Amino acid sequence: MLQKRLEAGIRGTGHHSVVRAPNSDTWHIAYHRFAVPAGNGTNRETAIDRMEFNADGAIRPVVPTL
């Protein structure tokens, strides 16, 4: 559900956690990735993106944002 975006320089997406905003149906995924731009595999940054779901409850693919 969470993949790299090599064309945007986003690599190393991993070690994620999922959280729900209190009293809502809003979900987010927090993860780390190589620093953008020019991530060298050592410097990391934390990112948070919103999760969305299909009508059947399946998680839609998460597109990492810049």
PQR file of N, CA, C, O and H, with PARSE charges and radii, in Angstrom:
ATOM      1  N   MET A   1       0.805  -1.197   0.000 -0.4000 1.5000
ATOM      2  CA  MET A   1       0.000   0.000   0.000 -0.0000 2.0000
ATOM      3  C   MET A   1       0.846   1.258   0.000  0.5500 1.7000
ATOM      4  O   MET A   1       0.365   2.311  -0.418 -0.5500 1.4000
ATOM      5  N   LEU A   2       2.098   1.187   0.457 -0.4000 1.5000
ATOM      6  CA  LEU A   2       3.004   2.339   0.477 -0.0000 2.0000
ATOM      7  C   LEU A   2       4.221   1.980  -0.355  0.5500 1.7000
ATOM      8  O   LEU A   2       4.944   1.035  -0.039 -0.5500 1.4000
ATOM      9  H   LEU A   2       2.489   0.331   0.797  0.4000 1.0000
ATOM     10  N   GLN A   3       4.446   2.741  -1.424 -0.4000 1.5000
ATOM     11  CA  GLN A   3       5.535   2.427  -2.330 -0.0000 2.0000
ATOM     12  C   GLN A   3       6.398   3.647  -2.596  0.5500 1.7000
ATOM     13  O   GLN A   3       5.993   4.788  -2.373 -0.5500 1.4000
ATOM     14  H   GLN A   3       3.859   3.509  -1.681  0.4000 1.0000
ATOM     15  N   LYS A   4       7.593   3.370  -3.078 -0.4000 1.5000
ATOM     16  CA  LYS A   4       8.506   4.438  -3.471 -0.0000 2.0000
ATOM     17  C   LYS A   4       7.912   5.222  -4.641  0.5500 1.7000
ATOM     18  O   LYS A   4       6.984   4.768  -5.312 -0.5500 1.4000
ATOM     19  H   LYS A   4       7.922   2.443  -3.259  0.4000 1.0000
ATOM     20  N   ARG A   5       8.472   6.412  -4.865 -0.4000 1.5000
ATOM     21  CA  ARG A   5       8.177   7.203  -6.071 -0.0000 2.0000
ATOM     22  C   ARG A   5       9.522   7.638  -6.633  0.5500 1.7000
ATOM     23  O   ARG A   5       9.955   8.773  -6.436 -0.5500 1.4000
ATOM     24  H   ARG A   5       9.225   6.781  -4.320  0.4000 1.0000
ATOM     25  N   LEU A   6      10.166   6.732  -7.327 -0.4000 1.5000
ATOM     26  CA  LEU A   6      11.516   6.993  -7.805 -0.0000 2.0000
ATOM     27  C   LEU A   6      11.590   8.239  -8.682  0.5500 1.7000
ATOM     28  O   LEU A   6      12.573   8.978  -8.624 -0.5500 1.4000
ATOM     29  H   LEU A   6       9.814   5.810  -7.487  0.4000 1.0000
ATOM     30  N   GLU A   7      10.553   8.482  -9.500 -0.4000 1.5000
ATOM     31  CA  GLU A   7      10.558   9.654 -10.382 -0.0000 2.0000
ATOM     32  C   GLU A   7      10.556  10.959  -9.595  0.5500 1.7000
ATOM     33  O   GLU A   7      10.949  11.999 -10.126 -0.5500 1.4000
ATOM     34  H   GLU A   7       9.755   7.883  -9.547  0.4000 1.0000
ATOM     35  N   ALA A   8      10.121  10.920  -8.344 -0.4000 1.5000
ATOM     36  CA  ALA A   8      10.100  12.109  -7.490 -0.0000 2.0000
ATOM     37  C   ALA A   8      11.238  12.090  -6.462  0.5500 1.7000
ATOM     38  O   ALA A   8      11.323  12.975  -5.610 -0.5500 1.4000
ATOM     39  H   ALA A   8       9.802  10.076  -7.913  0.4000 1.0000
ATOM     40  N   GLY A   9      12.106  11.084  -6.544 -0.4000 1.5000
ATOM     41  CA  GLY A   9      13.218  10.990  -5.610 -0.0000 2.0000
ATOM     42  C   GLY A   9      12.836  10.444  -4.253  0.5500 1.7000
ATOM     43  O   GLY A   9      13.600  10.586  -3.298 -0.5500 1.4000
ATOM     44  H   GLY A   9      12.037  10.366  -7.236  0.4000 1.0000
ATOM     45  N   ILE A  10      11.665   9.818  -4.140 -0.4000 1.5000
ATOM     46  CA  ILE A  10      11.216   9.265  -2.854 -0.0000 2.0000
ATOM     47  C   ILE A  10      11.579   7.798  -2.805  0.5500 1.7000
ATOM     48  O   ILE A  10      11.039   6.979  -3.550 -0.5500 1.4000
ATOM     49  H   ILE A  10      11.045   9.703  -4.916  0.4000 1.0000
ATOM     50  N   ARG A  11      12.516   7.476  -1.904 -0.4000 1.5000
ATOM     51  CA  ARG A  11      12.994   6.102  -1.742 -0.0000 2.0000
ATOM     52  C   ARG A  11      13.045   5.780  -0.253  0.5500 1.7000
ATOM     53  O   ARG A  11      13.044   6.667   0.600 -0.5500 1.4000
ATOM     54  H   ARG A  11      12.954   8.141  -1.299  0.4000 1.0000
ATOM     55  N   GLY A  12      13.088   4.496   0.025 -0.4000 1.5000
ATOM     56  CA  GLY A  12      13.280   4.049   1.402 -0.0000 2.0000
ATOM     57  C   GLY A  12      12.068   4.258   2.286  0.5500 1.7000
ATOM     58  O   GLY A  12      12.214   4.485   3.487 -0.5500 1.4000
ATOM     59  H   GLY A  12      13.089   3.775  -0.668  0.4000 1.0000
ATOM     60  N   THR A  13      10.866   4.184   1.714 -0.4000 1.5000
ATOM     61  CA  THR A  13       9.655   4.327   2.533 -0.0000 2.0000
ATOM     62  C   THR A  13       9.519   3.076   3.394  0.5500 1.7000
ATOM     63  O   THR A  13       9.436   1.968   2.864 -0.5500 1.4000
ATOM     64  H   THR A  13      10.748   3.999   0.739  0.4000 1.0000
ATOM     65  N   GLY A  14       9.496   3.236   4.686 -0.4000 1.5000
ATOM     66  CA  GLY A  14       9.402   2.058   5.534 -0.0000 2.0000
ATOM     67  C   GLY A  14       9.148   2.374   6.987  0.5500 1.7000
ATOM     68  O   GLY A  14       9.042   3.531   7.394 -0.5500 1.4000
ATOM     69  H   GLY A  14       9.564   4.136   5.116  0.4000 1.0000
ATOM     70  N   HIS A  15       9.052   1.297   7.763 -0.4000 1.5000
ATOM     71  CA  HIS A  15       8.823   1.367   9.200 -0.0000 2.0000
ATOM     72  C   HIS A  15       7.642   2.273   9.524  0.5500 1.7000
ATOM     73  O   HIS A  15       7.773   3.236  10.279 -0.5500 1.4000
ATOM     74  H   HIS A  15       9.138   0.357   7.432  0.4000 1.0000
ATOM     75  N   HIS A  16       6.510   1.960   8.956 -0.4000 1.5000
ATOM     76  CA  HIS A  16       5.352   2.826   9.098 -0.0000 2.0000
ATOM     77  C   HIS A  16       4.462   2.441  10.279  0.5500 1.7000
ATOM     78  O   HIS A  16       4.503   1.320  10.786 -0.5500 1.4000
ATOM     79  H   HIS A  16       6.404   1.178   8.342  0.4000 1.0000
ATOM     80  N   SER A  17       3.664   3.409  10.689 -0.4000 1.5000
ATOM     81  CA  SER A  17       2.641   3.237  11.722 -0.0000 2.0000
ATOM     82  C   SER A  17       1.365   3.877  11.211  0.5500 1.7000
ATOM     83  O   SER A  17       1.406   4.844  10.451 -0.5500 1.4000
ATOM     84  H   SER A  17       3.631   4.320  10.277  0.4000 1.0000
ATOM     85  N   VAL A  18       0.239   3.336  11.629 -0.4000 1.5000
ATOM     86  CA  VAL A  18      -1.065   3.826  11.205 -0.0000 2.0000
ATOM     87  C   VAL A  18      -1.799   4.354  12.432  0.5500 1.7000
ATOM     88  O   VAL A  18      -1.828   3.704  13.477 -0.5500 1.4000
ATOM     89  H   VAL A  18       0.206   2.550  12.246  0.4000 1.0000
ATOM     90  N   VAL A  19      -2.392   5.542  12.293 -0.4000 1.5000
ATOM     91  CA  VAL A  19      -3.139   6.137  13.398 -0.0000 2.0000
ATOM     92  C   VAL A  19      -4.470   6.686  12.899  0.5500 1.7000
ATOM     93  O   VAL A  19      -4.592   7.115  11.751 -0.5500 1.4000
ATOM     94  H   VAL A  19      -2.368   6.070  11.444  0.4000 1.0000
ATOM     95  N   ARG A  20      -5.455   6.665  13.775 -0.4000 1.5000
ATOM     96  CA  ARG A  20      -6.774   7.246  13.472 -0.0000 2.0000
ATOM     97  C   ARG A  20      -6.925   8.505  14.302  0.5500 1.7000
ATOM     98  O   ARG A  20      -6.644   8.512  15.501 -0.5500 1.4000
ATOM     99  H   ARG A  20      -5.356   6.317  14.707  0.4000 1.0000
ATOM    100  N   ALA A  21      -7.369   9.565  13.656 -0.4000 1.5000
ATOM    101  CA  ALA A  21      -7.639  10.799  14.386 -0.0000 2.0000
ATOM    102  C   ALA A  21      -8.781  10.540  15.364  0.5500 1.7000
ATOM    103  O   ALA A  21      -9.769   9.905  14.995 -0.5500 1.4000
ATOM    104  H   ALA A  21      -7.597   9.559  12.682  0.4000 1.0000
ATOM    105  N   PRO A  22      -8.668  11.016  16.598 -0.5600 1.5000
ATOM    106  CA  PRO A  22      -9.704  10.765  17.597  0.2800 2.0000
ATOM    107  C   PRO A  22     -11.088  11.195  17.125  0.5500 1.7000
ATOM    108  O   PRO A  22     -11.251  12.242  16.498 -0.5500 1.4000
ATOM    109  N   ASN A  23     -12.070  10.374  17.437 -0.4000 1.5000
ATOM    110  CA  ASN A  23     -13.476  10.674  17.151 -0.0000 2.0000
ATOM    111  C   ASN A  23     -13.755  10.931  15.676  0.5500 1.7000
ATOM    112  O   ASN A  23     -14.593  11.766  15.334 -0.5500 1.4000
ATOM    113  H   ASN A  23     -11.938   9.524  17.946  0.4000 1.0000
ATOM    114  N   SER A  24     -13.051  10.209  14.800 -0.4000 1.5000
ATOM    115  CA  SER A  24     -13.269  10.405  13.368 -0.0000 2.0000
ATOM    116  C   SER A  24     -12.964   9.116  12.610  0.5500 1.7000
ATOM    117  O   SER A  24     -12.522   8.122  13.187 -0.5500 1.4000
ATOM    118  H   SER A  24     -12.370   9.531  15.078  0.4000 1.0000
ATOM    119  N   ASP A  25     -13.211   9.160  11.314 -0.4000 1.5000
ATOM    120  CA  ASP A  25     -12.825   8.065  10.429 -0.0000 2.0000
ATOM    121  C   ASP A  25     -11.623   8.464   9.583  0.5500 1.7000
ATOM    122  O   ASP A  25     -11.391   7.881   8.524 -0.5500 1.4000
ATOM    123  H   ASP A  25     -13.570   9.967  10.846  0.4000 1.0000
ATOM    124  N   THR A  26     -10.868   9.435  10.032 -0.4000 1.5000
ATOM    125  CA  THR A  26      -9.686   9.900   9.314 -0.0000 2.0000
ATOM    126  C   THR A  26      -8.465   9.127   9.795  0.5500 1.7000
ATOM    127  O   THR A  26      -8.149   9.116  10.985 -0.5500 1.4000
ATOM    128  H   THR A  26     -11.056   9.908  10.892  0.4000 1.0000
ATOM    129  N   TRP A  27      -7.787   8.483   8.853 -0.4000 1.5000
ATOM    130  CA  TRP A  27      -6.603   7.681   9.157 -0.0000 2.0000
ATOM    131  C   TRP A  27      -5.385   8.269   8.466  0.5500 1.7000
ATOM    132  O   TRP A  27      -5.483   8.805   7.362 -0.5500 1.4000
ATOM    133  H   TRP A  27      -8.044   8.492   7.886  0.4000 1.0000
ATOM    134  N   HIS A  28      -4.230   8.163   9.126 -0.4000 1.5000
ATOM    135  CA  HIS A  28      -2.966   8.620   8.551 -0.0000 2.0000
ATOM    136  C   HIS A  28      -1.912   7.534   8.709  0.5500 1.7000
ATOM    137  O   HIS A  28      -1.989   6.695   9.606 -0.5500 1.4000
ATOM    138  H   HIS A  28      -4.150   7.728  10.022  0.4000 1.0000
ATOM    139  N   ILE A  29      -0.937   7.568   7.826 -0.4000 1.5000
ATOM    140  CA  ILE A  29       0.204   6.663   7.914 -0.0000 2.0000
ATOM    141  C   ILE A  29       1.454   7.525   8.088  0.5500 1.7000
ATOM    142  O   ILE A  29       1.687   8.456   7.317 -0.5500 1.4000
ATOM    143  H   ILE A  29      -0.875   8.250   7.097  0.4000 1.0000
ATOM    144  N   ALA A  30       2.243   7.213   9.090 -0.4000 1.5000
ATOM    145  CA  ALA A  30       3.510   7.908   9.348 -0.0000 2.0000
ATOM    146  C   ALA A  30       4.628   6.916   9.021  0.5500 1.7000
ATOM    147  O   ALA A  30       4.534   5.732   9.346 -0.5500 1.4000
ATOM    148  H   ALA A  30       2.054   6.456   9.717  0.4000 1.0000
ATOM    149  N   TYR A  31       5.666   7.403   8.388 -0.4000 1.5000
ATOM    150  CA  TYR A  31       6.765   6.533   7.958 -0.0000 2.0000
ATOM    151  C   TYR A  31       8.023   7.365   7.784  0.5500 1.7000
ATOM    152  O   TYR A  31       7.976   8.594   7.830 -0.5500 1.4000
ATOM    153  H   TYR A  31       5.743   8.364   8.124  0.4000 1.0000
ATOM    154  N   HIS A  32       9.134   6.698   7.586 -0.4000 1.5000
ATOM    155  CA  HIS A  32      10.347   7.446   7.270 -0.0000 2.0000
ATOM    156  C   HIS A  32      10.772   7.102   5.857  0.5500 1.7000
ATOM    157  O   HIS A  32      10.395   6.065   5.311 -0.5500 1.4000
ATOM    158  H   HIS A  32       9.172   5.699   7.549  0.4000 1.0000
ATOM    159  N   ARG A  33      11.553   7.977   5.281 -0.4000 1.5000
ATOM    160  CA  ARG A  33      12.072   7.783   3.935 -0.0000 2.0000
ATOM    161  C   ARG A  33      13.418   8.487   3.842  0.5500 1.7000
ATOM    162  O   ARG A  33      13.788   9.277   4.710 -0.5500 1.4000
ATOM    163  H   ARG A  33      11.860   8.819   5.724  0.4000 1.0000
ATOM    164  N   PHE A  34      14.140   8.181   2.769 -0.4000 1.5000
ATOM    165  CA  PHE A  34      15.377   8.910   2.532 -0.0000 2.0000
ATOM    166  C   PHE A  34      15.021  10.371   2.316  0.5500 1.7000
ATOM    167  O   PHE A  34      13.980  10.679   1.735 -0.5500 1.4000
ATOM    168  H   PHE A  34      13.839   7.539   2.064  0.4000 1.0000
ATOM    169  N   ALA A  35      15.868  11.262   2.774 -0.4000 1.5000
ATOM    170  CA  ALA A  35      15.607  12.695   2.646 -0.0000 2.0000
ATOM    171  C   ALA A  35      15.389  13.078   1.185  0.5500 1.7000
ATOM    172  O   ALA A  35      16.064  12.559   0.296 -0.5500 1.4000
ATOM    173  H   ALA A  35      16.714  11.012   3.245  0.4000 1.0000
ATOM    174  N   VAL A  36      14.443  13.988   0.939 -0.4000 1.5000
ATOM    175  CA  VAL A  36      14.129  14.461  -0.405 -0.0000 2.0000
ATOM    176  C   VAL A  36      14.577  15.915  -0.490  0.5500 1.7000
ATOM    177  O   VAL A  36      14.233  16.673   0.417 -0.5500 1.4000
ATOM    178  H   VAL A  36      13.895  14.409   1.661  0.4000 1.0000
ATOM    179  N   PRO A  37      15.302  16.362  -1.483 -0.5600 1.5000
ATOM    180  CA  PRO A  37      15.839  15.563  -2.576  0.2800 2.0000
ATOM    181  C   PRO A  37      17.175  14.932  -2.191  0.5500 1.7000
ATOM    182  O   PRO A  37      17.723  15.202  -1.122 -0.5500 1.4000
ATOM    183  N   ALA A  38      17.673  14.109  -3.060 -0.4000 1.5000
ATOM    184  CA  ALA A  38      19.023  13.534  -2.957 -0.0000 2.0000
ATOM    185  C   ALA A  38      19.234  12.696  -1.707  0.5500 1.7000
ATOM    186  O   ALA A  38      20.289  12.772  -1.079 -0.5500 1.4000
ATOM    187  H   ALA A  38      17.229  13.890  -3.929  0.4000 1.0000
ATOM    188  N   GLY A  39      18.244  11.904  -1.344 -0.4000 1.5000
ATOM    189  CA  GLY A  39      18.429  11.005  -0.213 -0.0000 2.0000
ATOM    190  C   GLY A  39      19.582  10.058  -0.481  0.5500 1.7000
ATOM    191  O   GLY A  39      19.637   9.412  -1.527 -0.5500 1.4000
ATOM    192  H   GLY A  39      17.386  11.842  -1.855  0.4000 1.0000
ATOM    193  N   ASN A  40      20.483   9.980   0.450 -0.4000 1.5000
ATOM    194  CA  ASN A  40      21.681   9.170   0.233 -0.0000 2.0000
ATOM    195  C   ASN A  40      21.647   7.843   0.980  0.5500 1.7000
ATOM    196  O   ASN A  40      22.646   7.125   1.011 -0.5500 1.4000
ATOM    197  H   ASN A  40      20.438  10.505   1.300  0.4000 1.0000
ATOM    198  N   GLY A  41      20.517   7.513   1.576 -0.4000 1.5000
ATOM    199  CA  GLY A  41      20.415   6.265   2.317 -0.0000 2.0000
ATOM    200  C   GLY A  41      20.782   6.407   3.779  0.5500 1.7000
ATOM    201  O   GLY A  41      20.529   5.493   4.565 -0.5500 1.4000
ATOM    202  H   GLY A  41      19.705   8.096   1.551  0.4000 1.0000
ATOM    203  N   THR A  42      21.371   7.528   4.164 -0.4000 1.5000
ATOM    204  CA  THR A  42      21.734   7.766   5.554 -0.0000 2.0000
ATOM    205  C   THR A  42      20.778   8.763   6.194  0.5500 1.7000
ATOM    206  O   THR A  42      20.225   8.499   7.262 -0.5500 1.4000
ATOM    207  H   THR A  42      21.576   8.270   3.526  0.4000 1.0000
ATOM    208  N   ASN A  43      20.583   9.900   5.550 -0.4000 1.5000
ATOM    209  CA  ASN A  43      19.707  10.936   6.096 -0.0000 2.0000
ATOM    210  C   ASN A  43      18.248  10.572   5.836  0.5500 1.7000
ATOM    211  O   ASN A  43      17.855  10.307   4.700 -0.5500 1.4000
ATOM    212  H   ASN A  43      21.033  10.115   4.683  0.4000 1.0000
ATOM    213  N   ARG A  44      17.462  10.564   6.893 -0.4000 1.5000
ATOM    214  CA  ARG A  44      16.045  10.192   6.794 -0.0000 2.0000
ATOM    215  C   ARG A  44      15.178  11.366   7.228  0.5500 1.7000
ATOM    216  O   ARG A  44      15.637  12.282   7.910 -0.5500 1.4000
ATOM    217  H   ARG A  44      17.781  10.780   7.816  0.4000 1.0000
ATOM    218  N   GLU A  45      13.925  11.316   6.820 -0.4000 1.5000
ATOM    219  CA  GLU A  45      12.938  12.290   7.261 -0.0000 2.0000
ATOM    220  C   GLU A  45      11.637  11.556   7.540  0.5500 1.7000
ATOM    221  O   GLU A  45      11.385  10.489   6.979 -0.5500 1.4000
ATOM    222  H   GLU A  45      13.553  10.572   6.266  0.4000 1.0000
ATOM    223  N   THR A  46      10.825  12.119   8.393 -0.4000 1.5000
ATOM    224  CA  THR A  46       9.530  11.540   8.725 -0.0000 2.0000
ATOM    225  C   THR A  46       8.471  12.173   7.830  0.5500 1.7000
ATOM    226  O   THR A  46       8.496  13.377   7.573 -0.5500 1.4000
ATOM    227  H   THR A  46      11.030  12.985   8.849  0.4000 1.0000
ATOM    228  N   ALA A  47       7.547  11.350   7.362 -0.4000 1.5000
ATOM    229  CA  ALA A  47       6.464  11.840   6.512 -0.0000 2.0000
ATOM    230  C   ALA A  47       5.139  11.291   7.033  0.5500 1.7000
ATOM    231  O   ALA A  47       5.092  10.220   7.639 -0.5500 1.4000
ATOM    232  H   ALA A  47       7.527  10.372   7.570  0.4000 1.0000
ATOM    233  N   ILE A  48       4.078  12.031   6.792 -0.4000 1.5000
ATOM    234  CA  ILE A  48       2.730  11.606   7.181 -0.0000 2.0000
ATOM    235  C   ILE A  48       1.810  11.857   5.996  0.5500 1.7000
ATOM    236  O   ILE A  48       1.777  12.956   5.441 -0.5500 1.4000
ATOM    237  H   ILE A  48       4.117  12.901   6.300  0.4000 1.0000
ATOM    238  N   ASP A  49       1.065  10.828   5.616 -0.4000 1.5000
ATOM    239  CA  ASP A  49       0.104  10.959   4.526 -0.0000 2.0000
ATOM    240  C   ASP A  49      -1.235  10.390   4.967  0.5500 1.7000
ATOM    241  O   ASP A  49      -1.304   9.519   5.833 -0.5500 1.4000
ATOM    242  H   ASP A  49       1.092   9.935   6.066  0.4000 1.0000
ATOM    243  N   ARG A  50      -2.290  10.895   4.358 -0.4000 1.5000
ATOM    244  CA  ARG A  50      -3.635  10.421   4.677 -0.0000 2.0000
ATOM    245  C   ARG A  50      -3.880   9.080   3.994  0.5500 1.7000
ATOM    246  O   ARG A  50      -3.424   8.847   2.875 -0.5500 1.4000
ATOM    247  H   ARG A  50      -2.235  11.603   3.654  0.4000 1.0000
ATOM    248  N   MET A  51      -4.599   8.210   4.676 -0.4000 1.5000
ATOM    249  CA  MET A  51      -4.994   6.925   4.106 -0.0000 2.0000
ATOM    250  C   MET A  51      -6.442   7.027   3.639  0.5500 1.7000
ATOM    251  O   MET A  51      -7.268   7.686   4.271 -0.5500 1.4000
ATOM    252  H   MET A  51      -4.970   8.399   5.585  0.4000 1.0000
ATOM    253  N   GLU A  52      -6.730   6.372   2.535 -0.4000 1.5000
ATOM    254  CA  GLU A  52      -8.093   6.325   2.020 -0.0000 2.0000
ATOM    255  C   GLU A  52      -8.462   4.865   1.785  0.5500 1.7000
ATOM    256  O   GLU A  52      -7.598   4.008   1.603 -0.5500 1.4000
ATOM    257  H   GLU A  52      -6.059   5.837   2.022  0.4000 1.0000
ATOM    258  N   PHE A  53      -9.766   4.604   1.793 -0.4000 1.5000
ATOM    259  CA  PHE A  53     -10.261   3.233   1.711 -0.0000 2.0000
ATOM    260  C   PHE A  53     -11.300   3.107   0.615  0.5500 1.7000
ATOM    261  O   PHE A  53     -12.028   4.056   0.322 -0.5500 1.4000
ATOM    262  H   PHE A  53     -10.468   5.300   1.940  0.4000 1.0000
ATOM    263  N   ASN A  54     -11.364   1.922   0.009 -0.4000 1.5000
ATOM    264  CA  ASN A  54     -12.419   1.601  -0.950 -0.0000 2.0000
ATOM    265  C   ASN A  54     -13.702   1.314  -0.191  0.5500 1.7000
ATOM    266  O   ASN A  54     -13.685   1.151   1.029 -0.5500 1.4000
ATOM    267  H   ASN A  54     -10.773   1.152   0.247  0.4000 1.0000
ATOM    268  N   ALA A  55     -14.808   1.251  -0.910 -0.4000 1.5000
ATOM    269  CA  ALA A  55     -16.114   0.984  -0.294 -0.0000 2.0000
ATOM    270  C   ALA A  55     -16.113  -0.353   0.460  0.5500 1.7000
ATOM    271  O   ALA A  55     -16.830  -0.504   1.449 -0.5500 1.4000
ATOM    272  H   ALA A  55     -14.821   1.383  -1.902  0.4000 1.0000
ATOM    273  N   ASP A  56     -15.314  -1.320  -0.002 -0.4000 1.5000
ATOM    274  CA  ASP A  56     -15.258  -2.630   0.660 -0.0000 2.0000
ATOM    275  C   ASP A  56     -14.303  -2.653   1.854  0.5500 1.7000
ATOM    276  O   ASP A  56     -14.119  -3.694   2.484 -0.5500 1.4000
ATOM    277  H   ASP A  56     -14.731  -1.197  -0.805  0.4000 1.0000
ATOM    278  N   GLY A  57     -13.692  -1.497   2.167 -0.4000 1.5000
ATOM    279  CA  GLY A  57     -12.790  -1.398   3.307 -0.0000 2.0000
ATOM    280  C   GLY A  57     -11.330  -1.622   2.977  0.5500 1.7000
ATOM    281  O   GLY A  57     -10.474  -1.443   3.843 -0.5500 1.4000
ATOM    282  H   GLY A  57     -13.841  -0.651   1.656  0.4000 1.0000
ATOM    283  N   ALA A  58     -11.017  -2.010   1.743 -0.4000 1.5000
ATOM    284  CA  ALA A  58      -9.622  -2.220   1.345 -0.0000 2.0000
ATOM    285  C   ALA A  58      -8.879  -0.882   1.325  0.5500 1.7000
ATOM    286  O   ALA A  58      -9.441   0.147   0.949 -0.5500 1.4000
ATOM    287  H   ALA A  58     -11.712  -2.155   1.039  0.4000 1.0000
ATOM    288  N   ILE A  59      -7.629  -0.912   1.727 -0.4000 1.5000
ATOM    289  CA  ILE A  59      -6.801   0.310   1.735 -0.0000 2.0000
ATOM    290  C   ILE A  59      -6.363   0.627   0.310  0.5500 1.7000
ATOM    291  O   ILE A  59      -5.855  -0.238  -0.403 -0.5500 1.4000
ATOM    292  H   ILE A  59      -7.172  -1.747   2.032  0.4000 1.0000
ATOM    293  N   ARG A  60      -6.565   1.866  -0.092 -0.4000 1.5000
ATOM    294  CA  ARG A  60      -6.086   2.311  -1.393 -0.0000 2.0000
ATOM    295  C   ARG A  60      -4.576   2.516  -1.316  0.5500 1.7000
ATOM    296  O   ARG A  60      -4.050   2.792  -0.238 -0.5500 1.4000
ATOM    297  H   ARG A  60      -6.978   2.569   0.486  0.4000 1.0000
ATOM    298  N   PRO A  61      -3.870   2.386  -2.441 -0.5600 1.5000
ATOM    299  CA  PRO A  61      -2.426   2.660  -2.415  0.2800 2.0000
ATOM    300  C   PRO A  61      -2.156   4.082  -1.931  0.5500 1.7000
ATOM    301  O   PRO A  61      -2.848   5.024  -2.317 -0.5500 1.4000
ATOM    302  N   VAL A  62      -1.154   4.221  -1.092 -0.4000 1.5000
ATOM    303  CA  VAL A  62      -0.756   5.527  -0.563 -0.0000 2.0000
ATOM    304  C   VAL A  62       0.328   6.090  -1.473  0.5500 1.7000
ATOM    305  O   VAL A  62       1.350   5.443  -1.704 -0.5500 1.4000
ATOM    306  H   VAL A  62      -0.592   3.456  -0.779  0.4000 1.0000
ATOM    307  N   VAL A  63       0.106   7.279  -1.983 -0.4000 1.5000
ATOM    308  CA  VAL A  63       1.101   7.940  -2.840 -0.0000 2.0000
ATOM    309  C   VAL A  63       1.876   8.908  -1.947  0.5500 1.7000
ATOM    310  O   VAL A  63       1.317   9.906  -1.491 -0.5500 1.4000
ATOM    311  H   VAL A  63      -0.724   7.805  -1.796  0.4000 1.0000
ATOM    312  N   PRO A  64       3.164   8.627  -1.690 -0.5600 1.5000
ATOM    313  CA  PRO A  64       3.947   9.524  -0.852  0.2800 2.0000
ATOM    314  C   PRO A  64       3.993  10.939  -1.434  0.5500 1.7000
ATOM    315  O   PRO A  64       4.239  11.120  -2.627 -0.5500 1.4000
ATOM    316  N   THR A  65       3.757  11.925  -0.591 -0.4000 1.5000
ATOM    317  CA  THR A  65       3.784  13.310  -1.048 -0.0000 2.0000
ATOM    318  C   THR A  65       5.135  13.931  -0.779  0.5500 1.7000
ATOM    319  O   THR A  65       5.926  13.426   0.017 -0.5500 1.4000
ATOM    320  H   THR A  65       3.558  11.778   0.378  0.4000 1.0000
ATOM    321  N   LEU A  66       5.385  15.041  -1.459 -0.4000 1.5000
ATOM    322  CA  LEU A  66       6.654  15.762  -1.264 -0.0000 2.0000
ATOM    323  C   LEU A  66       6.515  16.736  -0.138  0.5500 1.7000
ATOM    324  O   LEU A  66       7.468  17.442   0.189 -0.5500 1.4000
ATOM    325  H   LEU A  66       4.742  15.451  -2.106  0.4000 1.0000
TER
END
